[in-house]
Amino acid sequence: MIQGRVDGSVSLREHAITVGPDGVVKASIVGRVVSIEGRVEGNVTAEEQVVLKTSASVQGDISAPRIVLEDGAKFRGGV
């Protein structure tokens, strides 16, 4: 769970990663399941699934077998 600010990269290929509503990430994220409620600037890669919650704001490319975008989520990039 990321609640603060992260610059760089986050790589936890075999674990779930959650960016909380107060989380600000300027980094690439790699995980098994990635759930985003806060802001992310960077590419997101998941082995299973990426979930963008209503409060999410993502700028970057998403790569995953399954992607969920809830109503109100903001996304700018490629899939």
Secondary structure as a PSIPRED ss2 file (coil, helix, strand):
# PSIPRED VFORMAT (PSIPRED V4.0)

   1 M C   1.000  0.000  0.000
   2 I E   0.000  0.000  1.000
   3 Q C   1.000  0.000  0.000
   4 G C   1.000  0.000  0.000
   5 R E   0.000  0.000  1.000
   6 V E   0.000  0.000  1.000
   7 D E   0.000  0.000  1.000
   8 G E   0.000  0.000  1.000
   9 S E   0.000  0.000  1.000
  10 V E   0.000  0.000  1.000
  11 S E   0.000  0.000  1.000
  12 L E   0.000  0.000  1.000
  13 R E   0.000  0.000  1.000
  14 E E   0.000  0.000  1.000
  15 H E   0.000  0.000  1.000
  16 A E   0.000  0.000  1.000
  17 I E   0.000  0.000  1.000
  18 T E   0.000  0.000  1.000
  19 V E   0.000  0.000  1.000
  20 G C   1.000  0.000  0.000
  21 P C   1.000  0.000  0.000
  22 D C   1.000  0.000  0.000
  23 G C   1.000  0.000  0.000
  24 V E   0.000  0.000  1.000
  25 V E   0.000  0.000  1.000
  26 K E   0.000  0.000  1.000
  27 A E   0.000  0.000  1.000
  28 S E   0.000  0.000  1.000
  29 I E   0.000  0.000  1.000
  30 V E   0.000  0.000  1.000
  31 G E   0.000  0.000  1.000
  32 R E   0.000  0.000  1.000
  33 V E   0.000  0.000  1.000
  34 V E   0.000  0.000  1.000
  35 S E   0.000  0.000  1.000
  36 I E   0.000  0.000  1.000
  37 E C   1.000  0.000  0.000
  38 G C   1.000  0.000  0.000
  39 R E   0.000  0.000  1.000
  40 V E   0.000  0.000  1.000
  41 E E   0.000  0.000  1.000
  42 G C   1.000  0.000  0.000
  43 N C   1.000  0.000  0.000
  44 V E   0.000  0.000  1.000
  45 T E   0.000  0.000  1.000
  46 A E   0.000  0.000  1.000
  47 E E   0.000  0.000  1.000
  48 E E   0.000  0.000  1.000
  49 Q E   0.000  0.000  1.000
  50 V E   0.000  0.000  1.000
  51 V E   0.000  0.000  1.000
  52 L E   0.000  0.000  1.000
  53 K C   1.000  0.000  0.000
  54 T C   1.000  0.000  0.000
  55 S C   1.000  0.000  0.000
  56 A C   1.000  0.000  0.000
  57 S E   0.000  0.000  1.000
  58 V E   0.000  0.000  1.000
  59 Q E   0.000  0.000  1.000
  60 G C   1.000  0.000  0.000
  61 D C   1.000  0.000  0.000
  62 I E   0.000  0.000  1.000
  63 S E   0.000  0.000  1.000
  64 A C   1.000  0.000  0.000
  65 P C   1.000  0.000  0.000
  66 R E   0.000  0.000  1.000
  67 I E   0.000  0.000  1.000
  68 V E   0.000  0.000  1.000
  69 L E   0.000  0.000  1.000
  70 E C   1.000  0.000  0.000
  71 D C   1.000  0.000  0.000
  72 G C   1.000  0.000  0.000
  73 A C   1.000  0.000  0.000
  74 K E   0.000  0.000  1.000
  75 F E   0.000  0.000  1.000
  76 R E   0.000  0.000  1.000
  77 G C   1.000  0.000  0.000
  78 G C   1.000  0.000  0.000
  79 V C   1.000  0.000  0.000
